[in-house]
Amino acid sequence: MKYENEFLPHGERMISRTEIMAEAREIQQRLRHRVITRNIFHTVCHVAGIDVGFEQRNTITRAAIAILSFPELTLIEQAIARRETTFPYIPGFLSFREIPAILDAFGKLTIAPDILLCDGQGIAHPRRFGIASHLGVLTDLPSIGVAKSRLIGTHEAVPEEKGGWVPLCEKGELIGAVLRTRAGVKPLYISIGHKISLDTAIATVMDCTTRYRLPETTRWAHRLASGRSAL
């Protein structure tokens, strides 16, 4: 679908942004019941970072995937895909805008990742189905939401030391963790995407983090999505 201003063509008719949001919301509410919040994987040998950027005034979506060996965190494969942007920017529905290009990038990989670390939310989302959950369900891979900012939920003060974390809750429900990956810097918002527990998600993010705030998976993917070379 192509979009212009507030409307998208849908077959032979134009549909409003409100209608698009209603359709997208229905998809999220239907698919969220497929999310698994426990560990369903064995040995982890490869972890993948995923990030998305935009070109030509947001008309082109550029998705990047960086696959690193684990636990060495050595970059061993990368893939970039560009695709026409076909969904408007609507907070809470970013997966519909970004996932088509991400799936194109997945199609270029020769190594299958064991865990995905996504730049965004998992179940720490108004409908418990952010991009990490959406992508995990579509690919049937374990996934983690690694966000730089909070979308929903409340939390107590985060311990200052590296590795300190506190629960992120929404109306009494545990939806994630606020994790200090480096002393003296802002924490990250970690949430289950799919096929992984919160404790394992936290441990995996810490295992993928060296001396920077962001895990190496995210740093490599962001570098690629920003148009900078890697390998």
Backbone as JSON, one array per atom type, in Angstrom:
{
  "sequence": "MKYENEFLPHGERMISRTEIMAEAREIQQRLRHRVITRNIFHTVCHVAGIDVGFEQRNTITRAAIAILSFPELTLIEQAIARRETTFPYIPGFLSFREIPAILDAFGKLTIAPDILLCDGQGIAHPRRFGIASHLGVLTDLPSIGVAKSRLIGTHEAVPEEKGGWVPLCEKGELIGAVLRTRAGVKPLYISIGHKISLDTAIATVMDCTTRYRLPETTRWAHRLASGRSAL",
  "N": [[0.83, -1.2, 0.0], [0.45, 2.24, -0.74], [0.83, 5.45, 0.73], [-0.64, 8.67, 1.31], [-0.64, 11.71, 2.82], [-3.3, 11.68, 5.02], [-4.51, 9.35, 4.25], [-4.85, 6.01, 2.96], [-4.62, 4.0, 0.05], [-6.77, 1.26, -0.4], [-7.23, -1.45, -1.93], [-9.71, -0.72, -4.14], [-10.56, 1.52, -2.89], [-10.24, 4.42, -0.74], [-8.93, 4.52, 2.52], [-9.27, 5.79, 5.81], [-6.93, 7.12, 8.23], [-7.85, 6.43, 10.74], [-9.31, 4.11, 10.2], [-7.25, 2.47, 9.32], [-5.73, 2.24, 11.66], [-7.57, 0.85, 13.21], [-7.7, -1.6, 11.86], [-5.03, -2.45, 12.1], [-4.83, -2.58, 14.87], [-6.58, -4.68, 15.4], [-5.19, -6.81, 14.27], [-2.91, -6.87, 15.94], [-4.12, -7.5, 18.41], [-5.09, -10.0, 17.86], [-2.82, -11.53, 17.19], [-1.25, -11.33, 19.47], [-1.86, -13.28, 21.28], [-0.38, -15.41, 20.56], [2.09, -15.08, 21.57], [4.79, -16.35, 23.43], [5.95, -16.63, 26.68], [8.07, -17.89, 27.91], [11.22, -19.68, 28.04], [12.09, -21.09, 24.99], [14.26, -22.51, 23.56], [17.56, -23.78, 22.82], [20.92, -24.22, 22.82], [22.65, -21.17, 22.43], [24.14, -19.74, 19.78], [24.28, -17.74, 17.91], [23.42, -14.37, 17.84], [21.15, -11.78, 16.96], [21.01, -8.41, 15.93], [18.63, -5.88, 15.27], [17.63, -3.15, 13.36], [16.15, -0.13, 12.08], [16.14, 2.31, 9.52], [15.48, 5.34, 7.63], [15.13, 6.61, 4.3], [15.29, 9.15, 1.72], [13.39, 11.19, 2.5], [11.77, 9.67, 4.22], [10.41, 7.96, 2.53], [11.52, 5.61, 1.76], [12.21, 2.62, 3.37], [14.82, 1.36, 5.28], [16.12, -1.54, 6.36], [18.16, -3.22, 8.7], [20.13, -6.0, 9.61], [22.26, -7.44, 11.91], [24.33, -10.09, 12.55], [25.83, -11.68, 15.22], [28.42, -13.68, 16.64], [28.0, -15.75, 19.52], [29.18, -16.46, 22.73], [31.06, -14.55, 21.91], [30.6, -12.21, 20.49], [31.31, -11.35, 17.93], [31.05, -9.87, 14.78], [29.52, -11.6, 12.21], [27.82, -11.84, 10.05], [25.83, -9.79, 7.89], [22.93, -8.01, 6.79], [21.11, -5.97, 4.59], [18.15, -4.35, 3.63], [16.12, -2.57, 1.39], [13.05, -0.92, 1.03], [9.99, 0.32, -0.29], [8.3, 2.65, 1.73], [5.3, 1.91, 3.21], [3.43, 2.38, 5.14], [2.0, 4.65, 7.41], [3.59, 6.83, 9.88], [2.73, 5.96, 12.99], [2.51, 6.09, 16.34], [2.81, 3.22, 18.42], [2.15, 1.48, 16.47], [4.35, 0.85, 15.0], [5.56, -1.46, 14.07], [4.19, -2.3, 11.79], [5.05, -0.54, 9.93], [7.78, -1.02, 9.77], [8.43, -3.8, 9.69], [7.99, -5.1, 7.1], [10.31, -4.44, 5.52], [12.27, -5.46, 7.21], [11.75, -8.22, 7.1], [12.42, -8.66, 4.46], [15.18, -8.27, 4.64], [15.82, -10.42, 6.28], [15.46, -12.47, 4.48], [17.82, -12.45, 3.08], [19.77, -13.53, 4.61], [22.21, -16.03, 5.47], [22.81, -17.35, 7.72], [21.08, -18.57, 10.46], [19.71, -16.79, 13.1], [19.74, -17.31, 16.67], [18.57, -15.87, 18.72], [16.73, -12.85, 18.66], [17.44, -9.44, 19.0], [15.68, -6.66, 19.3], [15.35, -3.25, 18.34], [13.31, -1.68, 20.1], [10.01, -2.16, 21.54], [8.74, -5.08, 23.28], [6.5, -6.94, 24.86], [6.01, -4.77, 26.42], [4.0, -2.77, 25.8], [1.09, -1.02, 24.69], [-0.85, -2.86, 23.75], [0.41, -5.16, 24.33], [2.07, -6.08, 22.3], [4.48, -5.23, 20.79], [7.06, -4.33, 18.38], [9.13, -6.26, 18.75], [7.78, -8.5, 19.7], [5.96, -8.89, 17.61], [7.68, -9.4, 15.43], [9.01, -11.65, 16.42], [6.91, -13.54, 16.6], [6.16, -13.73, 13.87], [8.49, -14.75, 12.69], [8.95, -16.92, 14.21], [10.95, -17.04, 16.13], [12.97, -16.74, 19.11], [12.79, -13.64, 20.81], [13.72, -10.31, 21.88], [12.76, -7.25, 23.3], [14.47, -4.27, 23.17], [14.59, -1.27, 24.27], [15.23, 2.25, 24.09], [13.76, 4.12, 25.37], [10.86, 4.63, 27.46], [7.67, 3.31, 26.78], [5.18, 2.61, 27.93], [4.02, 2.06, 31.33], [5.27, 1.96, 34.76], [7.9, 2.52, 37.17], [10.25, 1.92, 39.86], [13.11, 3.72, 41.22], [16.13, 3.06, 39.49], [18.84, 0.95, 40.35], [22.19, 2.23, 40.6], [24.43, 0.81, 39.79], [26.09, -1.17, 37.25], [24.14, -3.58, 35.62], [22.11, -3.49, 37.44], [18.59, -3.55, 38.04], [15.04, -2.86, 37.82], [11.58, -3.81, 38.17], [9.31, -3.21, 35.47], [6.12, -2.09, 35.35], [2.6, -2.26, 34.56], [-0.41, -1.25, 35.54], [-0.36, -3.13, 37.63], [0.62, -5.36, 36.34], [3.46, -7.2, 35.39], [5.55, -6.1, 32.92], [8.05, -5.8, 31.92], [11.53, -4.86, 32.28], [13.61, -2.37, 33.76], [16.72, -1.64, 32.97], [20.03, -1.14, 33.98], [22.63, -0.88, 32.02], [25.11, 0.17, 32.03], [27.08, 1.82, 34.39], [26.12, 4.99, 35.59], [24.83, 5.9, 33.3], [21.84, 6.36, 31.29], [19.17, 4.01, 31.78], [18.06, 0.99, 30.01], [15.04, -0.23, 28.46], [13.76, -3.25, 28.85], [12.04, -5.97, 27.45], [10.03, -8.94, 27.15], [9.94, -10.5, 24.01], [9.27, -12.82, 22.4], [9.08, -16.3, 23.03], [10.9, -16.39, 25.2], [12.0, -15.88, 28.56], [11.62, -13.22, 30.99], [13.77, -12.97, 32.81], [15.79, -14.33, 31.42], [15.93, -12.75, 29.16], [16.93, -10.35, 30.23], [19.44, -11.25, 31.16], [20.58, -12.03, 28.73], [20.75, -9.6, 27.32], [22.59, -8.27, 28.96], [24.78, -9.97, 28.6], [25.36, -9.38, 26.01], [26.29, -6.86, 26.09], [28.98, -4.62, 26.26], [31.21, -2.25, 26.88], [29.55, -0.15, 26.43], [26.38, 1.66, 26.49], [24.37, 0.48, 24.91], [23.59, -2.85, 23.73], [25.93, -4.87, 21.86], [24.79, -6.02, 19.61], [22.66, -4.28, 18.94], [24.13, -1.95, 18.48], [25.71, -2.58, 16.22], [23.67, -3.12, 14.34], [22.37, -0.65, 14.27], [24.36, 0.94, 13.23], [24.53, -0.09, 10.64], [21.9, 0.4, 9.72], [21.94, 3.11, 9.72], [23.38, 3.7, 7.56], [26.1, 3.34, 7.59], [29.11, 1.52, 7.03], [29.9, -1.92, 7.86], [31.01, -4.85, 7.93]],
  "CA": [[0.0, 0.0, 0.0], [1.1, 3.54, -0.71], [0.02, 6.38, 1.49], [-0.48, 10.09, 1.04], [-1.3, 12.48, 3.85], [-4.0, 10.93, 6.05], [-5.27, 8.24, 3.69], [-4.15, 4.94, 2.27], [-5.47, 3.24, -0.85], [-7.02, -0.1, 0.07], [-7.97, -1.98, -3.05], [-10.26, 0.33, -5.0], [-11.08, 2.63, -2.1], [-9.33, 5.07, 0.19], [-9.35, 4.35, 3.9], [-8.71, 6.82, 6.68], [-5.96, 6.7, 9.24], [-8.61, 5.78, 11.81], [-9.61, 2.75, 9.76], [-5.99, 1.73, 9.3], [-5.39, 1.92, 13.04], [-8.5, -0.18, 13.67], [-7.28, -2.87, 11.26], [-3.75, -2.82, 12.71], [-5.11, -2.95, 16.26], [-7.2, -6.01, 15.39], [-4.11, -7.77, 14.02], [-2.12, -6.97, 17.17], [-4.88, -8.18, 19.45], [-5.23, -11.4, 17.46], [-1.53, -12.22, 17.21], [-0.58, -11.28, 20.77], [-2.14, -14.51, 22.01], [0.61, -16.4, 20.17], [3.36, -14.79, 22.26], [5.19, -17.3, 24.47], [6.78, -15.88, 27.62], [9.05, -18.77, 28.56], [12.33, -20.04, 27.15], [11.94, -22.22, 24.07], [15.46, -22.61, 22.72], [18.61, -24.55, 23.47], [22.2, -23.52, 22.79], [22.67, -19.91, 21.68], [25.42, -19.55, 19.08], [24.23, -16.52, 17.11], [22.43, -13.37, 18.24], [20.95, -10.81, 15.88], [20.51, -7.07, 16.22], [17.77, -5.4, 14.18], [17.33, -1.72, 13.44], [15.55, 0.39, 10.85], [16.32, 3.72, 9.21], [14.66, 5.77, 6.49], [15.8, 7.39, 3.27], [14.47, 9.92, 0.78], [12.28, 11.8, 3.23], [10.97, 8.6, 4.81], [9.67, 7.18, 1.53], [12.19, 4.32, 1.65], [12.58, 2.01, 4.64], [16.06, 0.6, 5.21], [16.23, -2.44, 7.51], [19.49, -3.82, 8.85], [20.29, -7.09, 10.58], [23.65, -7.8, 12.18], [24.43, -11.35, 13.3], [27.08, -11.8, 15.96], [28.65, -14.93, 17.35], [27.73, -15.63, 20.95], [29.25, -15.19, 23.46], [32.21, -13.73, 21.52], [30.09, -10.94, 19.96], [32.01, -11.01, 16.7], [30.13, -9.73, 13.65], [29.8, -12.65, 11.23], [27.01, -11.64, 8.85], [24.96, -8.62, 7.91], [22.01, -7.92, 5.66], [20.38, -4.71, 4.48], [17.1, -4.37, 2.62], [15.4, -1.31, 1.19], [11.7, -1.16, 0.53], [9.13, 1.5, -0.24], [7.54, 2.79, 2.97], [3.89, 1.78, 2.83], [2.55, 2.55, 6.3], [2.34, 5.94, 8.03], [4.15, 6.82, 11.22], [1.69, 6.02, 14.02], [3.03, 5.47, 17.56], [2.08, 2.02, 18.83], [1.94, 0.61, 15.3], [5.56, 0.98, 14.19], [5.94, -2.73, 13.45], [3.6, -2.39, 10.46], [5.86, 0.33, 9.08], [9.17, -1.46, 9.68], [8.64, -5.23, 9.51], [8.16, -5.57, 5.71], [11.72, -4.34, 5.11], [13.04, -6.39, 8.05], [11.59, -9.57, 6.56], [13.24, -8.7, 3.24], [16.56, -8.45, 5.07], [15.93, -11.8, 6.75], [15.57, -13.34, 3.33], [19.18, -12.41, 2.54], [20.7, -14.16, 5.56], [22.58, -17.44, 5.3], [22.93, -17.88, 9.08], [19.86, -18.37, 11.23], [19.99, -16.36, 14.47], [19.06, -18.04, 17.74], [17.78, -14.88, 19.46], [16.68, -11.53, 18.05], [17.36, -8.27, 19.89], [15.05, -5.63, 18.48], [15.35, -1.88, 18.82], [11.9, -1.35, 20.32], [9.31, -2.84, 22.63], [8.11, -6.38, 23.12], [5.17, -6.87, 25.47], [5.87, -3.49, 27.12], [3.29, -2.1, 24.72], [-0.32, -0.91, 25.1], [-1.58, -4.09, 23.44], [1.35, -6.25, 24.62], [2.52, -6.64, 21.03], [5.36, -4.32, 20.09], [7.76, -4.89, 17.22], [9.89, -7.46, 19.09], [6.82, -9.6, 19.75], [5.43, -9.07, 16.26], [8.7, -10.05, 14.61], [9.23, -12.98, 16.97], [5.81, -14.41, 16.19], [6.2, -13.95, 12.43], [9.66, -15.56, 12.33], [8.97, -18.05, 15.14], [12.25, -17.02, 16.79], [13.02, -16.02, 20.38], [13.09, -12.23, 20.57], [13.78, -9.43, 23.04], [12.63, -5.83, 23.05], [15.51, -3.46, 23.81], [14.18, 0.09, 23.93], [15.97, 3.32, 24.76], [12.82, 4.95, 26.12], [9.67, 3.94, 27.97], [6.42, 3.56, 26.07], [4.15, 2.57, 28.97], [4.46, 1.45, 32.57], [5.92, 2.74, 35.81], [8.95, 1.76, 37.86], [11.0, 2.58, 40.92], [14.45, 4.16, 40.82], [17.0, 1.96, 39.07], [20.16, 0.98, 41.0], [23.19, 2.91, 39.78], [25.49, -0.07, 39.31], [25.87, -1.94, 36.03], [23.39, -4.81, 35.85], [20.97, -3.25, 38.32], [17.33, -3.38, 37.32], [13.79, -2.87, 38.57], [10.46, -4.21, 37.32], [8.47, -2.25, 34.76], [4.76, -2.61, 35.53], [1.47, -1.49, 34.04], [-1.64, -1.65, 36.23], [-0.12, -4.33, 38.41], [1.16, -6.44, 35.51], [4.88, -7.09, 35.05], [5.67, -6.08, 31.46], [9.44, -5.68, 31.49], [12.53, -4.46, 33.27], [14.4, -1.18, 33.47], [18.03, -2.24, 33.2], [21.21, -0.28, 33.89], [23.68, -1.65, 31.35], [26.39, 0.82, 32.3], [26.96, 2.73, 35.52], [26.16, 6.41, 35.29], [24.13, 6.26, 32.07], [20.42, 6.05, 31.33], [18.88, 2.58, 31.63], [17.29, 0.52, 28.86], [13.76, -0.84, 28.78], [13.83, -4.6, 28.31], [10.79, -6.72, 27.57], [9.89, -10.19, 26.4], [9.36, -10.42, 22.68], [8.64, -14.1, 22.12], [9.84, -17.52, 23.32], [11.98, -16.14, 26.15], [11.54, -15.33, 29.84], [12.18, -11.9, 31.28], [15.09, -13.14, 33.42], [16.74, -14.69, 30.37], [16.07, -11.57, 28.31], [17.84, -9.44, 30.93], [20.78, -11.85, 31.14], [21.08, -12.0, 27.35], [21.14, -8.22, 27.01], [23.84, -8.0, 29.67], [25.84, -10.75, 27.96], [25.65, -8.76, 24.71], [26.72, -5.5, 26.34], [30.38, -4.53, 26.68], [31.47, -1.02, 27.63], [28.62, 0.9, 26.02], [25.02, 1.53, 27.0], [23.6, -0.42, 24.07], [24.25, -4.12, 23.42], [26.67, -4.86, 20.6], [23.86, -6.33, 18.53], [21.98, -3.05, 18.57], [25.11, -0.99, 17.96], [26.04, -2.96, 14.85], [22.5, -2.95, 13.49], [22.14, 0.78, 14.11], [25.39, 1.44, 12.32], [24.12, -0.47, 9.29], [20.66, 1.09, 9.37], [22.26, 4.53, 9.53], [24.1, 3.84, 6.3], [27.54, 3.19, 7.77], [29.55, 0.17, 6.71], [30.28, -2.78, 8.98], [32.02, -5.79, 7.46]],
  "C": [[0.87, 1.25, 0.0], [0.21, 4.49, 0.09], [0.33, 7.82, 1.1], [-1.32, 10.85, 2.05], [-1.98, 11.56, 4.86], [-4.69, 9.67, 5.53], [-4.39, 7.24, 2.98], [-5.1, 4.29, 1.27], [-5.6, 1.81, -0.35], [-7.89, -0.76, -0.98], [-8.41, -0.84, -3.94], [-10.71, 1.55, -4.2], [-9.99, 3.22, -1.22], [-9.84, 4.82, 1.61], [-8.61, 5.35, 4.77], [-7.68, 6.23, 7.63], [-6.66, 5.98, 10.39], [-8.92, 4.34, 11.46], [-8.36, 1.88, 9.75], [-5.59, 1.32, 10.71], [-6.29, 0.82, 13.58], [-8.09, -1.55, 13.14], [-5.98, -3.36, 11.91], [-3.96, -3.27, 14.15], [-5.71, -4.36, 16.34], [-6.15, -7.09, 15.16], [-3.26, -7.96, 15.27], [-2.85, -7.77, 18.24], [-5.06, -9.66, 19.14], [-3.91, -12.15, 17.62], [-0.88, -12.25, 18.59], [-0.8, -12.55, 21.58], [-1.17, -15.63, 21.62], [1.95, -16.2, 20.89], [3.59, -15.8, 23.38], [6.2, -16.6, 25.38], [7.69, -16.77, 28.46], [10.12, -19.15, 27.54], [11.99, -21.26, 26.29], [13.1, -22.16, 23.09], [16.51, -23.37, 23.51], [19.9, -23.73, 23.47], [22.1, -22.26, 21.93], [24.07, -19.72, 21.1], [25.47, -18.24, 18.31], [23.1, -15.62, 17.61], [22.34, -12.31, 17.15], [20.44, -9.49, 16.41], [19.74, -6.57, 15.02], [17.46, -3.93, 14.41], [16.83, -1.25, 12.08], [15.84, 1.88, 10.73], [15.48, 4.06, 7.98], [15.46, 6.68, 5.57], [14.78, 8.19, 2.46], [13.19, 10.44, 1.43], [11.26, 10.76, 3.7], [10.17, 7.78, 3.8], [10.27, 5.79, 1.32], [12.58, 3.84, 3.04], [13.83, 1.16, 4.44], [16.21, -0.22, 6.49], [17.6, -3.1, 7.52], [19.47, -4.9, 9.92], [21.78, -7.4, 10.7], [23.65, -9.07, 13.02], [25.81, -11.46, 13.91], [27.2, -13.2, 16.55], [28.4, -14.7, 18.83], [28.42, -16.78, 21.68], [30.36, -14.24, 23.01], [31.81, -12.34, 21.05], [30.91, -10.43, 18.79], [31.0, -10.94, 15.56], [30.49, -10.77, 12.59], [28.93, -12.56, 9.98], [26.15, -10.4, 9.01], [24.07, -8.65, 6.68], [21.28, -6.6, 5.73], [19.34, -4.85, 3.38], [16.42, -3.01, 2.58], [14.06, -1.61, 0.54], [10.89, 0.12, 0.63], [8.33, 1.51, 1.06], [6.05, 2.83, 2.64], [2.92, 1.93, 3.99], [2.95, 3.84, 6.98], [2.95, 5.77, 9.41], [3.02, 7.02, 12.22], [2.25, 5.34, 15.27], [2.16, 4.3, 18.01], [1.86, 1.03, 17.71], [3.19, 0.6, 14.41], [5.97, -0.32, 13.51], [5.38, -2.85, 12.04], [4.39, -1.55, 9.45], [7.24, -0.29, 8.8], [9.35, -2.93, 9.31], [8.74, -5.68, 8.05], [9.61, -5.52, 5.24], [12.59, -5.29, 5.94], [12.94, -7.81, 7.5], [12.35, -9.72, 5.25], [14.7, -8.94, 3.59], [16.79, -9.88, 5.57], [16.13, -12.76, 5.59], [16.95, -13.39, 2.72], [20.19, -13.13, 3.43], [20.99, -15.61, 5.19], [22.74, -18.13, 6.65], [21.65, -17.57, 9.84], [20.2, -17.94, 12.65], [19.2, -17.18, 15.48], [18.18, -17.13, 18.58], [17.87, -13.55, 18.73], [16.63, -10.47, 19.13], [16.89, -7.1, 19.04], [15.12, -4.26, 19.13], [13.9, -1.43, 18.95], [11.32, -2.19, 21.43], [8.88, -4.25, 22.24], [6.71, -6.3, 23.7], [4.98, -5.6, 26.3], [5.23, -2.49, 26.16], [1.82, -2.05, 25.1], [-1.15, -2.16, 24.85], [-0.7, -5.33, 23.61], [1.89, -6.9, 23.34], [3.3, -5.6, 20.24], [6.13, -5.04, 19.0], [8.54, -6.15, 17.55], [8.97, -8.68, 19.17], [6.29, -9.92, 18.36], [6.43, -9.84, 15.39], [8.99, -11.47, 15.11], [8.16, -13.97, 16.55], [5.88, -14.73, 14.7], [7.35, -14.86, 12.02], [9.75, -16.84, 13.15], [10.33, -18.19, 15.82], [12.15, -16.33, 18.15], [13.44, -14.56, 20.14], [12.98, -11.42, 21.85], [13.57, -7.99, 22.57], [13.67, -5.07, 23.85], [15.26, -2.02, 23.41], [14.97, 1.12, 24.73], [15.06, 4.22, 25.59], [11.59, 4.13, 26.5], [8.46, 4.31, 27.13], [5.26, 3.61, 27.05], [4.78, 2.01, 30.24], [5.12, 2.42, 33.53], [6.95, 1.86, 36.5], [9.57, 2.6, 38.95], [12.35, 3.04, 40.38], [15.33, 2.95, 40.53], [18.33, 2.06, 39.81], [21.21, 1.54, 40.05], [24.23, 1.97, 39.19], [25.08, -0.8, 38.03], [25.19, -3.26, 36.36], [22.22, -4.65, 36.79], [19.69, -3.05, 37.52], [16.15, -3.39, 38.29], [12.67, -3.28, 37.62], [9.77, -3.01, 36.67], [7.06, -2.82, 34.78], [3.72, -1.67, 34.94], [0.2, -2.04, 34.69], [-1.49, -2.99, 36.95], [0.46, -5.5, 37.64], [2.63, -6.18, 35.2], [5.02, -7.17, 33.53], [7.11, -5.96, 30.98], [10.35, -5.32, 32.63], [13.23, -3.2, 32.8], [15.81, -1.51, 33.92], [19.16, -1.23, 33.0], [22.35, -1.11, 33.28], [25.07, -1.06, 31.54], [26.18, 1.81, 33.43], [27.02, 4.18, 35.05], [25.49, 6.83, 34.0], [22.67, 5.85, 32.19], [20.19, 4.56, 31.12], [18.17, 2.28, 30.31], [16.02, -0.15, 29.35], [13.68, -2.19, 28.06], [12.48, -5.29, 28.49], [10.83, -7.99, 26.74], [9.33, -9.88, 25.02], [8.57, -11.68, 22.42], [9.61, -15.22, 22.49], [11.03, -17.31, 24.25], [11.38, -15.59, 27.43], [12.19, -13.98, 30.07], [13.57, -12.03, 31.89], [16.14, -13.46, 32.36], [16.97, -13.52, 29.42], [17.06, -10.58, 28.93], [19.27, -9.97, 30.86], [21.39, -11.79, 29.75], [21.54, -10.61, 26.96], [22.45, -7.88, 27.7], [25.01, -8.75, 29.04], [26.26, -10.14, 26.62], [26.17, -7.33, 24.86], [28.16, -5.49, 26.85], [30.57, -3.24, 27.47], [30.53, 0.12, 27.27], [27.24, 0.66, 26.64], [24.23, 0.49, 26.23], [24.33, -1.74, 23.86], [24.91, -4.06, 22.05], [25.78, -5.18, 19.41], [23.17, -5.07, 18.02], [22.94, -2.04, 17.95], [25.47, -1.31, 16.52], [24.86, -2.73, 13.91], [22.22, -1.47, 13.24], [23.15, 1.39, 13.14], [25.02, 1.12, 10.87], [22.89, 0.3, 8.84], [20.88, 2.57, 9.13], [23.08, 4.77, 8.28], [25.59, 3.75, 6.42], [27.94, 1.74, 7.56], [29.91, -0.59, 7.97], [31.38, -3.72, 8.53], [32.83, -5.17, 6.33]]
}
